[in-house]
């Protein structure tokens, strides 16, 4: 068992001490926008506002990752760098998507841990098509790292400025728009254990064209490959684990040789074989009574810690000045992402094949039943005691020799932008643009055809030998005509390849996803007049957007004819028309205070689904004297439901539920008993039998449907930020920001836990719960529990962000330079309320990227001559991993206690004449290992035996080179 290596250099109680100590090293840069530490700069459009202004005057907290930061990080995938920042939680990554169907290898950004669907991702201030079925969450795999000039992050409600999905904030990727020449970068990486190889090649080229160089074009092609990492490559996750036990005792009972049970006509165990009902096989395929502890299957031997990802990216940006006051611009992006999961073979249960109410399992006449087992069955069934009879054989077996359920993914994304921008006189500017986005995701895996599998199990003997298709054949003549070959599940590798081919689905289990996006935007902004304290700035605009999503499953999945539940297709679309405006009003300048002004923004949106929605914000800025700027903004933001949430058709599920009425008698006195006895059918059962209870078949038959809801309304968020920007005159190269943020989301879209719905229906009788629960009027038993999406949840998130950027010459060598960048977040609250009567659960202070009380990243870089040495640190304070975790075992309780977590990275870079760069980096310098966290109840991605908030790879090395011509 491995424990976290923690550097206890500081206590987690004092934010100032945490920041002070950590600055001695440093991590991924994010800071208030400044130009290399100096105050001032050109007026630009800063994310969070459409009004151009000096970058240090940003009215809302803006954190920035610069191109220099990306170079120091040797970033291959931009998500790796962004996930180092304290404002960003872990979204979908290559390390937690192995078990996803439509999201394998996807990379999303999740601000504040409020969900990637509540984080709006922009490219050059414009929307990007979603990367998941029916969802707005963007797959940032499609954004080439070497094309990025900087990344700006605004946390808090920005819907008034950018529209829906921005309730948690905005991540805006600003791409390069000018480049002359050719730049080639190549790098390769490997962990200290010689695995998880990563390769990257990137070529960027740009040139000017036309008379007086009126036009320019910039292109980039990137290829990279991440080989992934198998679970068995790390001792921590080489074997299945449960609690404190790893190894055979924790292996799955769905074994590759099968686990078989003899049952009677009621489906109950029948001890017919050597006084037992269970049997399996040893490696020689000899029958073994029972199911020994070492007979199970080690699933972690097959799984990925991190899935492989291969990317082909092509991008282009072009600009052309058609006059001094008008410029045409265009952007084109194409990305192809390939990935695949690696899962253990499918765990087939007899209930997956035999779906009828009266089906008990495999026929006892199956000719493959081992002779000694068949003899025991025959003896029981001929002893004139019908209560002893064996009626069927139930089984569970891995399908190693039948089919591979690991999926393959091909994801293609196109995005095109065309527009014009320019000046209207000296005080006004305009821009009009159109964005088209298209994403196609095809993922597929092998599967079985349930009907054919039943045919292959329904085998009979027609000859004296054991020749398949001659002596042993499928019983159904029609099945034989279509090529049915009997399948033998008794033992290791007993399924004949012809039988395996027959039972496999002719149509692969597949899903083809298409997202389409159309966005037309027109804006005008300017400074029409001066009230005496400076120009009043404004921006007005109109936007039209159409989103459409299609998720097309194969026919067998649609009909429930393969190994999964019945799943319908998704087809949905909506449109929205919006008008928006912003204003920046200077009121006082160079008086008793240096500056005081007001800002405001509003957006009126008309959705084809939820109707009209108003988002707005208002704030103030105060600079009492040069070097100190105070700012505060209150916003009311909205997120409209996406196409998946609205239009997903109900799909069937057989999720396990618990009815608290099960086992209730006339004298039971728990909190549910009286409500249970108030149900007439339950009271009648108690009167007749003394107890109300379920049979195993009753419990297994409880189904339910989950899906979208056309009656969903928008989520509403209230956000408040107040803070200060400190740029002291005595230290001209220092910028320090301190901001308090508070985000509250009401009517959040969620489902109600099924068991919780049963419990609350009994206690409250509210339609919110009871509409989801169906009880049989005659028996009183629950037969169906649905899980429809509704506006029911609430989230609150608050804290303090601190950002710092500083540079100075140390004088150790001529023209040397030390640069320090840092970001720190102190989390005050991160609470969730699943529904209006559920308890509020505050996870702030537990451990995780979104939950640790103290989170810090910082970097120190020292440059002299052509050499640069950078050191980066990431810190998360320790705490409980699972909130309200209880256990009677103190050793398991101890696993839930996570120590303070530190990671350190370094890079050495050598630059020659700004044309040639060579660099070498080490991530996780001290090879800090993640703690052991075995699956349930820790909720970790299966196959890791730890959490995805940790570094899962260990010490890793990167070497690279960049040439510019």
Secondary structure by P-SEA (a helix, b strand, c coil): ccccccccccccccaaaaaaaaaaccccccccccccccccccccccccccccccccccccbbbbbcaaaaaaaccccaaaaaaaccccccccccccccccccccbbbbbbccccccccbbbbcccccccccccccccccccccccccccbbbbbccccccccccccccbbbbbbbbccccbbbbbbbccccccccccccbbbbbbbbcccccccbbbbbbbbbbbbcccccccccccccccccccccccccccccccbbbbbbccccccccccccccccccccccccccccccccccccccccccbbbbbbbbbbbbbbbcccccbbbbbbbbbbbbbbbbbbcccccccccccccccccccccccccccaaaaaaaaaaaaccccccccccccbbbbcccccccbbbbbbbbbbbbbbcccccccccccccbbbbbbbbbbbbbbbbcaaaaaaaacccccccccccccccccccaaaaaabbbbbbccccccccaaaaaaacccccbbbbbbbbbbbbbbbcccccccccccccccccbbbbbbbbbbbbbccccccccccccbbbbbbbccccccccbbbbbbcccccccccccccbbbbbbbbccccbbbbbcccccccccccbbbbcccbbbbbccccccccccbbbbbccccccccccccccccccaaaaaacaaaaaaaaacccccccaaaaaaccbbbbbbccbbbbbbbbbbbbbbbbccccccbbbbbbbbbbbbccccccccaaaaaaaaacccccccccccccccccccccccccccccbbbbbbbbbbbbbbbccccccccccbbbbbbbbbbbccccccccccccccccccccccccccccccbbbbbbcccbbbbbbbbbbbbcccccccccccaaaaaaacccbbbbbbbbbbbbccccbbbbcccccccccccccccccccccccccccccccccccbbbbbbccccc
